[in-house]
């Protein structure tokens, strides 16, 4: 969603694999796996899926999205559908935001909180009918989100369906995304002008359309900091859509892009990633996302009491860090500040970091003690034994020019 756009999502540059073949779960593949293989993709394990990490180079794919467009396969994401007359009220109770107030075809970034106020997952929720909502969850949390939603919505007149296996997700992201979508043959909107509706589509809105007579939900959402669209379609029809987009976008610089570039793109855009910036031990306010928790709604919701109390005043908060040179601060690296004895003390930890392809310097997101969170504060990061200078920087690092 994407993750939640945002949403919110779910990018990664690597994964962990088990050597115990007897206990390892079978790896899942996207309905577009053959297309990725044919395009020469390198794959990585992510949340039990074999997903393309890159096709050519991380840098080339990153720059393509910033200057033209990239095509991403996000079919590993989870889609959980709620249907029933009380679907909106059920989501108001289950999630941190007020979802019942969404207009038809509107989307919203939200969170599934624990009773202690920690983040079980960040999500994007679409209202796809009067009594129908689609919740898009991170791949690693799909089963947990579905189970929590079933449990939390049990008192309401609503049914919960995990439709993840019936939905493929393709994203076209970048300044040329709209013109590529308009140049792709096969899209149709019953009784309306598809080109005009897509052109007029606002951020975090969607339209139900058709591609070669098959249903497709076209959403103006994404996780790269650029304009773009996310397209939800049945797995059997995903390859035709993928190929049509690539063909239509070839002259405009569209390239297939993997999870590695997705990660550096979302980092530049200051978008948090579950398992890095967000997790059960983190409250939304610590991540600068307190606005996602709607304490003004007149209903109870899971995690409300803890959210009203808020995090401990000394709890670490999320900041941006910008360095010099070419050595990146990576997840898990300690953040340091001068101590009273003239040495350095650990005051935080890096959650995501990379050498920014767009800006050309090391950037990172980190949790630090509140007294070190002011922009302009000079800190150090322990980069493999070297204490390197970084400056606290307001997020995002990169914002696209809006026309």
N, C-alpha and C positions, 0 to 999 in steps of 0.2 A: 501498500500500500503504500506505502506505496503507498510506498508502502509509502503504501498507503506510498508514491507517488509517492503530503506525501504519501507519500506513503512510503508506502511503503513498502523496504524489501530486504534485500536479501542477497547482497553481492558478496563475493569472497574470492580471494586469489589462491586459495589452497584448501586442503582438507586433511583429515587424518584417516588413514585406512588401517584396518585390522589385519594382522597376519593369521589370525585364527579362522581358517576357512570354515571350520565346523560350526562356529557361532556367528559368523558374519551374515547379516541380512543381505539378500540379493540386491545388487545395485539396480536402481531404476533408471530408465532412459526416457528422454523426451520423445514425443511423436515426431520431432524434427531431427532425431539423432542421425539419420542417414544423410540429411542435407548438411549437417555440420561435418560429418566425416568426409563427404565429397569436397567440402570447402577447405579441408586440411586443418580442421580445428585440433587444438590440444585440449584434453579433457581433464577435469578435476572432480574429485568426489565432493559433493556438497549436499549435506542433509540426506545422504543415502542415494543421491542422484548423480549420474555421470553427466556433467554439464560442461559446455565449452568455456574454457578459461581465456583462450585467445585464438585468433585465426592467423593473423600476420604478426603484429607486434602490439603490445599494450599501448605504446605511444601513438602509433598510427591510428589505432581504433579510437583512442581518447580524442586526438585532434580532429578526427573525422566527425565525431559527435559535436564538438565545439564549433566547427566551421561549416559542416554540411549535415550529415546524419549518420546514425548507426542503427543497425537492426539487431534487436536482442530477443533471445528465446527465454521466456520467464515461465515456462510451463511447469516448473517445479513448485510454483506458488500454490497455496491452498485456497480453495473457494468454497465457502460454507454458506448455504442459502437458508433463509428463514422465511416461511410462508404462513400466513394466518392473520386474522383480524387484529390480534394484539402483538404483531411482530415489532412494531415501533416501540410500544411500551416495554416489551421484553428486552429490547436492545438498550433502552434507556436505563434499565436496571442492571443489565449485564456489563455495559461498557461505561467509560468515563464521560462520554459526550452525550448530547441530546440528539438522538438519531431520528426520533419521531417527527422532528421539525424539518427534516430534509424534504425538499420538493421532489417530485417525480423526475428521475434521471439525474439527480444531483448526487455528488459523492462527498465524503467527509473523512478526514484523518481522525482516528480515535485510538483508544487503548483499552486493553483488557487488563484490569488491575487485580492484584491479590487483595485479600482483606486487610493486609498490612500496608497497602498502598503501593507496593512494588509493581513492576511492569511484567506481566505474563507474556504479552506480545503487543506490538503496535500494528495497526490494521488500517485498511481503507474500506469504508462501507459505502455501497451504492444502493440507492433506492430504485429498484428496477420495476416496481409495480405498486399499486395502492397498498397491497398487503404483502409485498415481497421485497426482501433486502438480500444483497449479496455481500458477504464479509470476506475480504481478501487477506489471508494470513501468511506469515512467513513460512517457508517450506519446513523448517526445522520444528515449527510449533503447530503444524496443521492438526495433528491428532489431539493434542492438548487443548487447542482452541475449540475444536468441534465438541470435545467432551465437556469442557467448561460451559459452552453455550447451551448444550442440551441440559446440563444440570441447573444452570441459572434460570433458564426460561421454562422449566417444568411447570411452574404455577400458572403460566400464561397460555392463552389459546393460540399456539403457534407450533409448527413442525420445523425441525432442524435437519437439513440434509447436507452431507459432505459430498459435493459434486466435483471435487478436485480432479478425479480421474476422467471426468466427462468434459473438461475444459482445458484447452491449450491457450497460452497467453504469449502474444508477440508484441514487442514495443518498437516503435520507430521514433527516435529521439534526435533532436538537433534543429538548427534554424531552417533547414530545408524540409522538415517533417511534413508540414502542411502541403507544400507543393508536390511532394512525392505521393502523398495519399491521394491528392486530386488527380495525379497522372496515372494512378493505378486503375486499370480497367476491372470491371466486375462488381463494383460497389453500387448498391441501389437502396433507395429509401422510398417505401410505399407512399404514393400520393404526395411526395415532397421532393425538393431539389437537394440531392445529397451534397453536392459541392457547396451550395450556399449554407446549408445547415452545419456542415463540418467547419467551414470558414468562420462562421459566427459562434461556434462552440466555445464557451468560456472554460477557463481552468477549473478542474474538478467538477465538470459536467460530462454527460455521456448521451449517446443516442443509439437506440436499437436499430440496426440496419441489416442489410443482406450483402453477402459476398458470393457471387455466382450461385444465387438462390438459397444460400445457407445463412442462418442467423449469425450475426456478429455484433457484439457490443463494442462501440467505438467510444473510448473515453479519452478526454484530454487531461491526462495525468502522466506522471513519470518520476524518475528518481535520479536525474542527471543534472538538474539545474537548468536544462534547456526546455524549449517548447517541445511538445511531442504528444504521441498518442499510444495508448495501450489497447490492444485488440483481443477480445475474448471470443474464441471460436471453438467448435467441436474438434477434437484431435484428428479425425479423419479428413478434415478440410484445411488443417493447418499448413500442410506442405504447399498446397496450391496458393494460399495467401502469402506465405513466405517467399515463394519463387516470384510471384507477381509483383510484390513490393520491391524485391531486389532488382528485377528487370526494369521496372518503371523508374527506380531511383539511381540506376547505374550512371547515367549522364550527369546527375546532380551530386555525385560523390558519395552515395550511400554505400556503406560496407557492413558486413556482418561484424558484430562486436561481442566480445566475451565478458565474463564476470570480472576479470582483472581491470579492464577499463571502466566498467560500471562502478567498481569500488573507488577508483581515483576520481571519477566524475562526481559521485555523491559526496566524497570527502571534501572536494573543493567547494561544493555547494552547501557544506555544513549540515548535511542530512545524516541523522544518527542511524546506526545499524544495530539491530537486535543481536545480543551476544557480545557486543563491543561497547557502545555507548548506553544501551538500554538492557535492563535485566531485572530479575526479581529483587535484587538488593538496591535498586535505584528507584526513587520516586520521580515522577515527571518534572516536578519543580526543580530538582537537582540538575536535570538535563535541559533546563530552560524551556520546558514544555508544559509549564503549569497551566497555560491557557487551554490546553486540550481537556483538562478536567473541569467539567461544568458544574461548579458548586451552586450556580444559580438555579439549576433545574429543580422543580418542586417535587422530586421523587427521590427515594433512596436509591443507592446503587452500590454495588460491591466495591469496597474500598473507600466509601465516602467519609466515614469517621476518621480514618487514618489520614486521608487527604486534607480534611479540615484542620487537623492538628499540624500537618506539614512535617517536613524532615527536621531532624536535629539542626539547630542553628550552626553547628560546627561541621555538618555533613559536607563532604566534598561536592563541588559543582563543576559542570562541564564548561570548558573554555577552549578557544582556539589557540594554537601556538604556531608561530612562524620563525623559522631559523635562517641560517646563512649557509653558504657552501652547497654541498651536494649530498651530505650524509643524512639520511632520513631517520627520524625517530619512529620506531615501530611499536605495535601494541605490546604492552607489558613493561616497557622501559620506564624506569623511575624518573620522576620530575623532582628537581632539587632546588633548594633555596639556601642562602647563607645562614648559618647557625650562629648562635651567640659566641661560640668558641673559635669562630673564624673558619670552621670547616663547613661542610654542606650537610643539610638534613633532607630526608625525603618528605615532600609535601604533596605528592600526587603521583599519578600513573597515567601513561599514555594509553589510550584505547584504540586509536587508529592513527596511522601516519604513513606518509609517502613523500617522495620528491614530486612536487606538483608539476605536471606536464605543461599546464597553462601559465603558471606564475614563474616557474623555474627555480623555486627555492623549496626547502623542506617545510611541509605543513603537517599539523597533527591536531587531533582532538584529545583532550586529557581531562581527568577529574583532579582538581586541586582544592586545597583548603580555601575557604571563602576569602580569607584576607590576602590571598595571592591572585584573586580572580579579576582584578581590575585591568582593563586593556592598557597596554603600555608597560605592565610589570615585567621586569627582567628576571627570567628563571633559567635553569639549565636542565638538560636532559642527559642522563647517562646512556650514551650510545656505545654499547660494547666496551665499557671501561673508560671512555673519553667523556668528560663533562663539557657539553657543547651549549652555547648560548641560544636561547629561544625567547621570543617576546609574546606575551599574552595579546591576542588579536581578536577583535570582534568577529563573530561568525555572521554570514558565510565569508569564505576567502574569495569566492568568485560569484558575481551576479551577472546574468546575461543582460544585454541591452534590450529594453523593451520598446517596441516601435509603437 
